[in-house]
Amino acid sequence: MPDTHFYRYDEYDRRLVAERVEQFRDQVRRRLAGELTEEQFKPLRLTNGLYLQLHAYMLRIAIPYGTLSSRQLRKLAEIARKYDRGYGHFTTRQNLQLHWIKLEQAPDAIAALAEVDMHSIQTSGNCVRNTTADHFAGAAADEIEDPRVWCEIVRQWSTLHPEFSFLPRKFKIAITGSPNDRAAVRVHDIGLRLWRNDEGEVGFEVIVGGGLGRTPMIGKTLREFLPRDELLAYLEATLRVYNRYGRRDNLFKARIKILVHEIGAEKMREEVEAEYRSMKDSALKLAPETVEAIARQFAPPPLRPGRTRVPEVEALKLGDPDFALWLKSNVAPHRVPGHAIVTASLKPAGAPPGDASAAQMEGVADIADMYSFSEIRVSHEQNLVLPHVAIEDLPAVYRALGRLGFAEANVGKITDIIACPGLDYCSLANARSIPVAQRISTRFAALARQHDIGDLKIKISGCINACGHHHVGHIGILGVDKNGVELYQISLGGDVDFGQTSLGTILGPAVPADRVVEAVEALVAVYLDARRAGERFVDTYRRLGIQPFKERVYAAV
């Protein structure tokens, strides 16, 4: 039996990564010896995911389609302990960032990654970045098809692609195989949604031109239904059109969303389709045996259908209210009866969202070995996922996660906050994100209150680059700087749910840092006063509009 249930590197992959490690080692040596200036070194380190931030170098590690083995997670823990400060930050694009890397040790850290078939290539620069996926892929009860097979095909196609290594700007692709969008596909440069048509065929809806940042846009559907074997031809056509017409004269207008907006979706479709027709039956057409060979590597673990109601679980649910709430919010249906998907919340009260210490990573790896076929997922909401847990093991998994501080029953609730590193680390930020998230999390820590409030997604960015996805938060919070003072602009009504994807509307003037929690309290109070049965916060907002929320907030702050 294989030791993983996802793609395993072959000799070509390993040689490529090993050669890149040695190239980078020599580049770092020359930089330290003064043979390269920082200007000359910058593009070399960025192509290996090494950023220079406010206080130190930051290494961004790719976790393809958010899937990790326990062996890989232990290695990440070892690297965090040996080469950083003993913890890492999981990001909204299913990467891991280490924020205190020393330049002279960076090649050794990258070499350690290569030992477990990982790397940091293309986690920066104007190229195709890590392709992200639904973190429940291969396990979700509502899934049509495992999107990771197609993510892996995209990864192989886009890695060091000679034509797309110098695009006008960075390029992000996300794929979902479920009607419930857990990959935020409409706010990516290209979003791909697998669906089944009336003839029973599975293909892709191709969505192009979404994105957040200073000019947020929702992607447009260029193709309602694309046969799966034409995926690479259509991606190549889209990237060629972007490469040809995308602006390189203005950094802020270089993303594909600006191109789609300026020429219009119809013209974009016309250009892409013309390019696509010219290569439709070329070598880019995927042979069935190629797809099948990759799909075999994603064969699910040998799960046997089991009991869906287990007396021990039902008894604990009655006797332990916190466990009952955890089952409700952190456990999702699995495609195989008798199993479940468990989300380990990296958002305990008052903690920095998305952070995990080396010991916690090792602890999750141990739990995965015992209860989830050694497999872990990273969600774009900055949590970890155990995808294959037997229902009878849920009490043991709950207790084990509790010992790590990861059993908070808050997934999808008000304290399950997405936040970028902000001004605590990032040289682009102009305000702090993490302390704001910590204060909100502490204020709303009581689980019973969180569950009474229900589903509410708060997303915080420390600058307009929107790494915290504030545009699509039910409550979005954007840090801004005004004359050296950190203020926070609040928006309402953002969402990434399929069919309801929307961008938030700015509430009004930004509020001081020490009034953000009171503003959130006021927003929640309006919702609790006005909600109807079954309404989430965002539903009530859509029904009422922004005015009552605005009045209550500015009366409170």
C-alpha positions in Angstrom: 0.0 0.0 0.0 1.4 3.5 -0.8 2.4 5.7 2.1 0.2 8.5 0.7 -3.0 8.8 -1.2 -1.9 11.7 -3.5 0.8 12.4 -6.0 4.3 11.1 -5.3 7.3 12.7 -6.9 9.1 10.7 -9.6 12.8 10.9 -10.4 12.3 13.8 -12.7 10.6 15.8 -10.0 13.3 15.0 -7.5 16.1 15.9 -9.8 14.5 19.2 -10.7 14.0 20.2 -7.1 17.5 19.0 -6.1 19.1 21.0 -8.9 17.2 24.1 -7.9 18.4 23.7 -4.3 22.0 23.7 -5.5 21.5 26.6 -7.8 20.0 28.6 -5.0 22.8 27.6 -2.6 25.3 29.1 -5.0 23.3 32.2 -5.4 23.1 32.8 -1.7 26.8 32.1 -1.4 27.5 34.8 -4.0 25.1 37.2 -2.3 26.8 36.7 1.1 30.2 37.1 -0.5 29.1 40.5 -2.0 29.3 39.1 -5.6 25.6 39.9 -6.1 23.9 43.1 -5.1 20.4 42.9 -3.4 19.0 44.2 -6.7 20.6 41.4 -8.6 19.7 38.8 -5.9 16.1 39.8 -5.4 14.6 38.0 -8.5 16.7 34.9 -7.7 15.5 34.6 -4.1 11.9 35.5 -5.1 11.7 32.6 -7.6 12.6 30.4 -4.6 9.9 31.9 -2.4 12.3 34.0 -0.2 10.9 37.4 0.6 12.6 40.2 2.6 10.1 41.5 5.0 10.0 44.1 7.9 12.3 42.2 10.3 13.8 39.2 8.5 13.6 37.0 5.4 10.3 35.1 5.0 10.2 31.7 3.3 6.9 30.8 1.6 6.5 27.0 1.1 4.1 25.6 -1.4 1.6 23.0 -0.2 0.2 21.8 -3.6 -3.6 21.7 -3.4 -3.3 22.0 0.4 -2.5 18.3 0.8 0.2 17.0 3.2 1.3 13.7 4.5 2.2 13.3 8.2 5.8 12.9 7.2 5.8 16.2 5.3 4.1 18.0 8.2 6.7 16.7 10.6 9.4 17.9 8.3 7.8 21.4 8.3 7.8 21.3 12.1 11.5 20.3 12.0 12.4 23.2 9.6 10.4 25.7 11.7 12.2 24.6 14.8 15.7 24.4 13.3 15.7 27.4 10.9 12.9 29.6 12.2 11.5 30.4 15.7 9.6 27.2 16.2 6.3 28.0 14.5 4.8 28.7 11.0 1.8 30.6 9.6 -0.6 28.8 7.2 -1.9 31.2 4.6 -5.1 31.7 2.6 -3.5 30.1 -0.4 -2.6 26.8 1.3 1.1 27.7 1.8 3.2 27.8 4.9 5.2 30.9 5.7 8.2 31.0 8.0 8.9 34.6 9.0 12.3 34.5 10.7 14.6 32.7 8.2 18.3 33.6 8.2 19.6 34.0 4.7 22.7 31.8 5.3 20.4 29.0 6.4 17.7 29.4 3.6 19.4 26.8 1.3 19.5 24.2 4.0 15.8 24.8 4.8 15.0 24.4 1.1 17.2 21.2 0.9 15.3 19.8 3.9 12.0 20.5 2.1 13.3 18.5 -0.9 13.8 15.5 1.4 10.1 15.2 1.6 9.2 16.2 -2.0 8.4 19.8 -1.2 9.7 23.1 -2.4 9.1 26.8 -2.5 9.4 27.3 -6.3 6.8 29.7 -7.8 5.5 30.9 -4.5 6.5 34.4 -5.7 7.1 36.2 -8.9 5.0 36.8 -12.0 4.2 33.2 -12.7 1.5 30.6 -12.1 1.5 30.2 -8.3 0.5 27.2 -6.2 -2.8 25.8 -7.5 -5.3 25.6 -4.7 -8.2 23.3 -4.2 -11.2 22.4 -2.0 -9.6 21.2 1.3 -12.3 18.5 1.6 -11.2 17.1 -1.9 -11.4 13.3 -2.2 -13.5 13.0 1.0 -16.5 15.4 0.7 -19.9 13.9 0.5 -21.0 16.5 -2.0 -18.1 16.1 -4.4 -18.5 15.3 -8.1 -14.9 14.6 -8.7 -11.6 15.0 -6.9 -10.1 18.3 -8.1 -6.6 17.5 -6.9 -6.0 15.3 -10.0 -6.5 18.3 -12.1 -4.5 20.5 -9.8 -1.6 18.1 -10.2 -1.9 18.2 -14.0 -1.9 22.1 -13.8 1.1 21.9 -11.4 3.1 19.8 -13.9 2.1 21.9 -16.8 2.9 25.3 -15.2 6.1 24.4 -13.3 8.9 26.4 -15.0 6.7 26.8 -18.1 9.0 28.8 -20.4 6.3 30.9 -21.9 4.6 31.8 -18.6 7.5 32.4 -16.3 7.4 36.2 -16.9 3.7 37.1 -17.0 2.5 40.7 -16.5 1.7 39.8 -12.9 1.3 36.8 -10.6 -1.3 34.3 -11.6 -3.5 32.2 -9.3 -5.7 29.2 -10.2 -8.2 27.5 -7.9 -10.2 24.3 -8.6 -13.3 22.9 -6.9 -15.1 19.6 -7.6 -18.1 20.4 -5.5 -21.2 22.5 -5.9 -20.3 24.1 -2.6 -17.4 26.4 -3.3 -14.8 25.8 -0.6 -12.0 27.1 -2.8 -13.3 30.6 -3.6 -13.0 30.0 -7.3 -14.7 33.2 -8.4 -12.1 35.4 -6.9 -9.1 33.9 -8.6 -7.4 34.8 -11.9 -8.8 31.5 -13.2 -11.4 29.5 -11.2 -12.4 26.0 -12.4 -15.5 24.3 -11.2 -16.1 20.7 -12.1 -19.8 19.9 -12.8 -21.9 17.3 -14.5 -24.1 18.3 -17.5 -27.4 16.9 -18.5 -25.7 14.2 -20.6 -23.9 13.0 -17.5 -20.5 14.3 -18.6 -18.1 16.0 -16.2 -16.3 19.1 -17.3 -15.2 22.5 -16.2 -16.9 25.9 -15.9 -14.0 28.2 -16.7 -14.1 31.5 -14.7 -11.6 34.2 -15.6 -10.7 37.6 -14.2 -11.5 37.3 -10.5 -9.3 38.7 -7.8 -9.1 40.8 -4.7 -6.4 43.4 -3.9 -6.9 47.1 -4.6 -9.4 46.5 -7.4 -11.5 43.5 -6.4 -13.5 41.8 -9.1 -15.6 38.7 -9.4 -14.6 36.4 -12.3 -16.6 36.1 -15.5 -17.5 32.7 -17.0 -15.7 32.3 -20.3 -16.8 28.7 -20.8 -19.8 27.1 -19.3 -18.6 23.6 -20.1 -15.1 22.6 -21.1 -14.3 18.9 -21.7 -11.7 17.8 -19.2 -9.2 16.6 -21.7 -9.1 20.2 -23.1 -8.1 21.8 -19.8 -4.5 22.5 -20.6 -5.3 23.8 -24.1 -7.8 26.2 -22.7 -5.5 27.3 -19.9 -2.7 27.8 -22.4 -4.9 29.9 -24.6 -6.0 32.1 -21.7 -2.5 32.6 -20.5 -1.3 33.5 -24.0 -4.0 36.1 -24.4 -3.1 37.5 -21.0 0.6 37.5 -21.8 -0.1 39.3 -25.1 -2.5 42.0 -23.9 -1.9 42.3 -20.1 -0.4 45.6 -19.1 3.2 45.7 -18.1 3.4 49.5 -17.7 1.5 49.8 -14.5 1.9 47.3 -11.6 -1.6 48.1 -10.3 -3.3 47.4 -13.6 -1.4 44.3 -14.7 -3.6 41.5 -13.3 -5.8 39.6 -15.8 -8.9 40.9 -14.0 -8.0 44.4 -15.3 -7.7 43.1 -18.8 -11.0 41.3 -18.7 -12.6 44.5 -17.2 -11.1 46.8 -19.8 -11.8 44.8 -23.0 -15.0 43.1 -21.6 -15.8 39.5 -21.1 -17.1 39.0 -24.6 -13.9 40.2 -26.2 -11.8 38.2 -23.8 -13.9 35.1 -24.7 -13.5 35.8 -28.4 -9.7 36.1 -28.1 -9.3 33.0 -25.9 -11.6 30.9 -28.0 -9.7 31.9 -31.2 -6.4 30.9 -29.5 -7.9 27.8 -28.2 -9.2 26.7 -31.6 -5.6 27.0 -33.0 -4.3 24.4 -30.5 -7.4 22.4 -29.6 -6.2 19.1 -30.9 -2.5 19.6 -30.3 -0.2 17.8 -27.9 -1.9 19.7 -25.1 -5.0 17.5 -25.4 -4.8 15.2 -22.4 -4.6 11.5 -23.2 -6.9 9.3 -21.1 -4.0 7.2 -19.9 -2.2 10.3 -18.7 -5.1 11.4 -16.6 -5.7 7.9 -15.4 -2.1 7.5 -14.3 -2.3 10.6 -12.2 -5.7 9.8 -10.9 -4.4 6.4 -9.7 -2.1 8.2 -7.3 -5.1 9.9 -5.8 -6.9 6.7 -5.1 -8.7 7.0 -1.8 -7.6 5.1 1.2 -9.3 1.7 1.8 -12.2 2.9 4.0 -14.9 0.4 4.9 -18.4 1.7 5.4 -19.1 1.8 9.1 -21.7 2.8 11.7 -23.0 6.3 11.4 -24.4 6.3 14.9 -21.9 5.1 17.5 -23.2 4.8 21.1 -20.0 6.2 22.7 -20.1 9.2 20.5 -23.8 9.8 21.2 -23.2 9.5 24.9 -20.4 12.0 24.9 -22.5 14.4 22.8 -25.1 14.3 25.6 -22.6 14.6 28.4 -20.2 17.2 27.0 -21.7 20.4 25.5 -18.4 21.5 24.1 -18.0 18.2 22.2 -21.6 18.5 20.9 -20.7 22.0 19.6 -17.5 20.7 18.1 -19.4 17.9 16.2 -21.7 20.6 14.9 -19.2 23.0 13.6 -15.9 21.1 13.1 -17.0 17.8 11.7 -18.3 17.5 8.1 -20.0 14.6 6.2 -17.7 12.1 4.5 -18.5 10.3 1.2 -18.0 6.9 3.0 -20.6 6.1 5.6 -19.2 5.8 9.1 -16.5 8.4 8.5 -16.2 12.1 8.9 -14.0 15.1 7.9 -12.5 16.9 11.0 -11.3 20.5 10.9 -8.7 21.3 13.5 -9.2 25.0 14.3 -6.0 27.0 14.4 -8.0 29.8 16.0 -8.2 29.2 19.7 -9.3 32.2 21.6 -6.8 35.0 21.5 -4.3 33.2 19.3 -2.9 34.5 16.0 -5.0 33.0 13.2 -3.3 30.3 11.2 -0.3 29.9 13.4 1.0 26.5 14.6 4.0 25.7 16.6 6.4 22.9 15.7 5.1 20.8 18.6 1.5 21.4 17.4 2.4 20.4 13.8 4.0 17.2 15.1 0.9 16.6 17.3 -1.4 16.9 14.3 0.9 14.5 12.3 0.6 12.0 15.1 -3.2 12.2 15.1 -3.3 11.9 11.3 -1.1 8.7 11.6 -3.5 7.2 14.1 -6.9 8.3 12.8 -6.7 9.7 9.2 -4.5 7.6 7.1 -1.5 9.9 7.7 -3.1 12.7 5.6 -3.7 16.3 6.4 -5.1 19.2 4.5 -4.6 22.9 4.8 -7.7 25.1 4.2 -7.7 28.5 2.6 -9.4 29.6 5.8 -6.1 28.9 7.7 -7.1 25.7 9.5 -5.9 22.1 9.2 -8.1 19.2 8.2 -8.1 15.5 8.9 -10.0 14.1 5.9 -10.6 10.4 6.8 -11.7 9.9 10.5 -13.9 7.0 11.5 -16.9 8.2 13.5 -16.1 5.9 16.4 -12.7 7.7 16.7 -14.2 11.2 16.9 -14.0 11.4 20.8 -10.3 10.4 20.7 -9.5 12.9 18.0 -11.4 15.6 19.8 -9.4 14.9 23.0 -6.1 14.7 21.1 -6.8 18.0 19.3 -7.8 19.5 22.6 -4.4 18.7 24.1 -2.9 20.7 21.2 -5.3 23.6 21.6 -6.9 22.9 18.2 -10.3 21.6 19.3 -12.1 25.0 19.5 -15.6 24.4 18.2 -15.6 27.6 16.1 -15.2 26.6 12.4 -17.3 29.1 10.4 -18.1 31.1 13.5 -17.2 34.7 14.5 -13.8 33.7 15.9 -12.7 31.6 12.9 -11.1 34.7 11.5 -8.9 34.9 8.5 -6.1 37.4 8.9 -2.9 38.2 7.0 0.4 38.7 8.9 -0.1 42.5 8.6 2.3 45.1 10.0 3.7 42.7 12.5 5.7 41.1 9.7 4.8 42.4 6.2 6.7 45.3 4.6 3.6 46.1 2.4 1.2 46.4 5.3 0.2 49.7 6.8 -1.7 48.3 9.8 -1.7 45.3 12.1 -4.1 42.5 11.5 -3.2 39.9 14.1 -3.8 42.0 17.2 -7.2 43.0 15.9 -8.2 39.4 15.3 -6.9 38.4 18.7 -9.1 41.0 20.4 -12.2 40.0 18.5 -11.5 36.4 19.2 -11.1 37.0 22.9 -14.2 39.1 23.2 -16.4 36.5 21.5 -14.6 33.5 23.0 -17.7 31.9 24.7 -18.7 29.0 22.5 -22.4 29.1 23.4 -22.5 32.8 22.2 -20.6 32.0 19.0 -23.0 29.2 18.1 -26.0 31.5 19.0 -24.6 34.1 16.5 -24.1 31.3 14.0 -22.2 31.4 10.7 -20.3 34.7 10.4 -17.0 35.1 8.5 -14.7 37.9 9.5 -11.7 38.5 7.3 -8.9 41.0 8.1 -6.3 42.5 5.8 -3.5 44.8 6.9 -3.4 46.6 3.5 -5.2 47.0 0.3 -3.4 43.9 -1.2 -6.1 42.0 0.6 -4.2 38.8 1.6 -6.8 38.5 4.4 -9.6 38.4 1.8 -11.5 41.2 3.5 -13.5 42.0 0.4 -15.3 38.7 0.7 -15.9 38.6 4.4 -19.4 38.8 5.8 -17.6 41.4 7.9 -14.4 42.7 6.2 -11.8 44.7 8.0 -9.1 46.6 6.2 -6.2 48.3 8.0 -5.4 51.7 6.6 -2.9 54.4 7.6 -3.8 58.0 8.1 -1.1 60.3 9.0 0.8 57.5 10.9 -2.3 56.3 12.7 -3.7 52.8 12.1 -7.4 52.9 11.3 -9.8 50.1 10.2 -12.3 50.3 7.4 -15.2 48.0 7.7 -17.2 46.4 4.9 -20.3 44.2 5.0 -21.8 41.6 2.8 -18.9 39.9 1.1 -19.2 36.2 0.3 -17.7 33.4 -1.7 -20.6 31.0 -1.6 -21.4 29.7 -5.0 -24.2 31.7 -6.7 -23.9 34.4 -4.0 -20.3 35.5 -4.5 -20.2 39.2 -3.7 -17.9 41.9 -2.6 -18.5 43.8 0.6 -19.8 47.4 0.8 -17.8 49.9 2.8 -19.8 50.8 5.9 -18.4 54.4 6.4 -15.4 56.1 7.8 -12.6 54.0 9.2 -12.6 53.4 13.0 -9.7 53.6 15.4 -8.0 50.4 16.4 -9.3 50.4 19.9 -12.9 50.7 18.7 -12.9 47.8 16.2 -14.2 45.3 18.7 -17.0 47.6 19.7 -17.9 48.1 16.0 -18.2 44.3 15.6 -20.3 44.1 18.7 -22.6 46.7 17.3 -22.9 44.8 14.0 -23.7 41.6 15.8 -26.3 43.3 17.9 -28.2 44.6 14.8 -28.2 41.1 13.5 -29.4 39.4 16.7 -32.2 42.0 17.0 -33.4 41.7 13.5 -32.7 38.1 12.3 -35.4 35.8 11.1 -35.4 32.1 11.6 -32.6 30.4 9.7 -30.9 33.7 8.6 -27.2 34.0 8.8 -25.6 37.4 9.5 -25.0 37.9 5.8 -28.6 37.0 5.0 -30.0 39.6 7.4 -27.6 42.2 6.0 -28.9 41.5 2.5 -32.5 41.8 3.6 -32.0 45.0 5.7 -29.3 46.8 3.7 -26.4 48.7 5.3 -28.2 51.6 7.0 -29.2 50.0 10.3 -25.7 48.5 10.7 -24.2 51.9 10.0 -26.3 53.8 12.4 -25.6 51.3 15.3 -21.8 51.2 14.6 -21.2 54.9 14.5 -23.4 55.5 17.6 -21.1 53.0 19.4 -17.7 54.1 18.3 
